[in-house]
Amino acid sequence: MNLVFSHKNSASSAFKVIGSVEDVIAGIIQPRLINQTFKASDYQFGFEVATPCGIDSMGESVLVNGWCYTASTDKHSQEYLSTISGQEFQSSGCFLLPQGETPCSKFIGYDLALPYADYIEKLYREFNQPLLFAATVQFKELCAAYIAKAPVYNENIFENRDIYYSEPKMTFHNVSCFIIGAVTDYNNPSLSEVNNQLKVVLYHNPFDETNSLSSHTHGVTLDRYQERYEDIHPDNVDKTLHIFNEGSIIEAIQGDIFRIGSVTSL
């Protein structure tokens, strides 16, 4: 079975952003954000880096169902590289979908053997617009990683990859996940206005495969396949991860798609 799209409409969503992925890559946290907290329940979904437990634990993050999940980067904690969670969070860079925004479509697919890069391509080409997607997924294979140190110490994380990417890529087999990501085509001149706004979340990761589209996905692994976002809670979340296109294969998926109409800073 291929991906099936339903309930299509022309809705576009207004997104919010805390900081920028450019700050994350540079290892910067804006001074105004050092002590500022946000409520996860104000947003349907979110992803990038955040922490519910102080900036020394800032790491790969996902927001869903009123909780912020983070792969802790605090080496002085027993929870180092484990998932921590909370209903309030801090962030140096996080892409957020506020409550009340409406998906432009739903999609579903079962009995797949779909490489993740092909999934991104199919999703984007269905709409040819910048998109955010949120979905529950059964992965046949999942290739992922997380940063090992909080990106807040004025060090470029890619130039210091031996420190920030000291943990090797991980491969999971037959694992359930909630995923959230964004995709656009930076080569399309008609999208230049919104694409310029999307530089706060989409970037080229030197560890991922390069293709014609720019995408970025995070996810949390789950103890079982969940059909509803409302059923995702701290007691059934395990890992919080950056997901790689290369090496990941989808077996089943269902979720929502939101057209990205605008991005404004908090």
N, C-alpha and C positions, 0 to 999 in steps of 0.2 A: 504494500500500500504506500502511496506517495503522501506528501503533505496535502491536507485538504483545508481550505480557508473558507470561513463562513461569517455571516453577519457583517459584511463589509459596509463601511460608511465613510464619510469624508472627514470625520473628526480629526483635528490636530490638537496636540497637548502642549501645555506650557510647562516647561521643566525648570527646576531650580538647581543651582550648584553652590556648594560650599568650596571656596578656594579653587584649586585647579589641579589637573593631573600634571601640568607643567611644574607646579610647586612640588608635587610628590616626587617627580623624577629628580628635581634639583635638591630635594631634601629640605625644603623650606616649609615652615608653618607661619602664616601671617600672624603678626603680634596680636591682632584683635581676636584670633581664633584660639589662642593658647588656653584661655580659661572659659571659652564660650561653649555652652552645651545646647543640644537640640533634642527634641522629642521624636523618637522613631514613629510614634503613632500619628504624627502629622503627615506622613508620607505613605503612599501605597507600596512603593519599592525604592530601593537605592543601592548603589554599589560604588566602590573605589577603595579608599582607606578610611578607617574610622576606629574608634575605640570606646567602649563603655567604662573603661577602668583607668583613665589617665594616659597622657600622650606617650609615655614610655612603652606602652603596649600597642601603639598604632600599627595596624596591619591590614591585610586583605580583608575586605568587609562586604557584607550583604545585609540589606534591610528588607524584611518581609514580616507581615502580620504583627506590626507594632514592636518588633525586636531588632536590635542591631547585633549581628554575629561577626566576630573578628577572630582571625588567627593571631593570637597574642604574640607580640615580639619582645616582651619583657623577660629578659634572660634571668632576672632575679626572682621570677615567679615560678612556682611549681606548674603553672599552666602554660609555660613557654611553648609556643607553636600549637597548643591546643585551642579549641574554640571557646571563647568567652562571650557572654551575652548580657545585654541590658536594654532597658527601655529608654534610656537617655544616652547620648553619645557626643563625643568630640570628633572633629575631622579637620584635616588639612586639605582634603580634596574628595568630594563626594557628589555624585550625580543623582538627583532625586526627582521622583514623580509625586507631586502632591496628591492628597486625597481629593476625590471628586472628578478627576480626569477620566475620560471614557475611552476604552480601546476602539481602534478603527476596525479591528477584525479579531476573530479567534481562529486557532488552527489546531489540527490534530493529525497524528500519524502513528500507525501501529505496524508491526511486522516489518520494520525497516532494517536496513544495514547501511545507514546513511552517514558518510564521513562528515564531520562537523563543518569543514570548509564548504561542502556542498549544501549543507543546511543553511548556512549564512547566505550563500549565493541565491538559493531558491527563495528564501524569505525576502531578501532585498529586491530581487527581480520581479516579485509579485506586485510590488508597490512602486519601485523606483523612487523612493523617498527615504530620508533619514528615519530610522526606526529605533524604538526601544522594544525589546521582547522580554517577557517573563513567562516561565514555563516549568512544569514538572516533567522530568525526563528519566527514562531508564537508559543508561549507557551500557552498551556492550563493552566498550573500552573508554576510559576517561584518562586523558593526559593533563596534568595540572601541576601547580607549584604555588608557593607562597614566599613572600619576602621574610627574611629572618631578623631584620632589625628595623626599628621604627624610622621612617624616612623624614626625620625632623631635626637632623644634626648638621644641616648645610653641607651634605655630601651627595653628589650625584649618584643615584643608585646603580646606573648602568656603568658608569666609570669605576665604581667600586663593587663590581658584581661578586667578587670573592667574599665580600662581607654580607651584602644584601641578598645574594642568591647562593649562599653557602649550602643550602639544602637542595639536593638533586630533584629533578622532575620526578613526579610520582605517576604510576600507572595503576588504575583501579579496573577491576573486571566485574561486570554485571552489578553495577551500583546505581542506586536511585539518587536523584538530585533535584534541587530547585535551582534554576539558573536565571540570571538576569544579565542582559547585555545591550549594546547599542551598535549600530552599523550605519555607514554612509559611503558614498562614492565621492572622494575628494577630487576626482577627475571630471566631474560634471559641472560645467560653469554655471548652469542654471540654479545650482544649489549653493552658490558661493556665500550668500548672506547667512543662511543657517549653518553651513559648514564652518564658517568662521567662528560662530558661537560654539560649535561642537569641539573645538580644540581644547576645551577644558576637560574633555573626557576621552577623546579618541586620539591615539598616538601610534607610532610605529614601535612595537616591541622587538628588539633585536633577537630575542629568543624564540619568536614565533615565525611561522611561514609567511612570506610576503605574497599578497595577491592583489587583484585590482580594487578590492573593497577594503575599507578600514573598519575593523570591528574590535570589540573589547567585551569579554564575558567573565563574570564571576559566578560562583555557585557554592551551595552548601550540600554536602552529602547527607542523606537521610537513612534512617534505619529501615525504611520500607517505602514503597512507591506511594505518593500522596496525590490524589486527584484534585484537592482543594488547597489553596494557599492558606486558608483559615485553619487547616489542620497541622501547619508547621509551627512547632514550639521548641523551646530549648531542650526538652527531654527527648526529641527525636532527631536532633541535628548533631552531626559528628564533625567533619572537616569543613573549613571555610577556605576557598581556593580561587586562584586565577586559573581559568580554563584555556588550554591551548587548542587551536583549530587542528593542528597537525597531531595525528595519533588518537583523536577522540572519535568514537563511532556511536551514533544514536540508534537505539532499538525501538523506543516508543517515546512519544512526546505529545503534550497538549498545553496550550497556553494562550496568552493575549499579546496583541501587537498594538503599539501606540505610535502614531506619526509624531515626529518631533517638529513642532511648529516654532518654538522659541526656547531660549535658555537665558535665564537671568540669575544674577548672583544674589545670595542671601547676605 
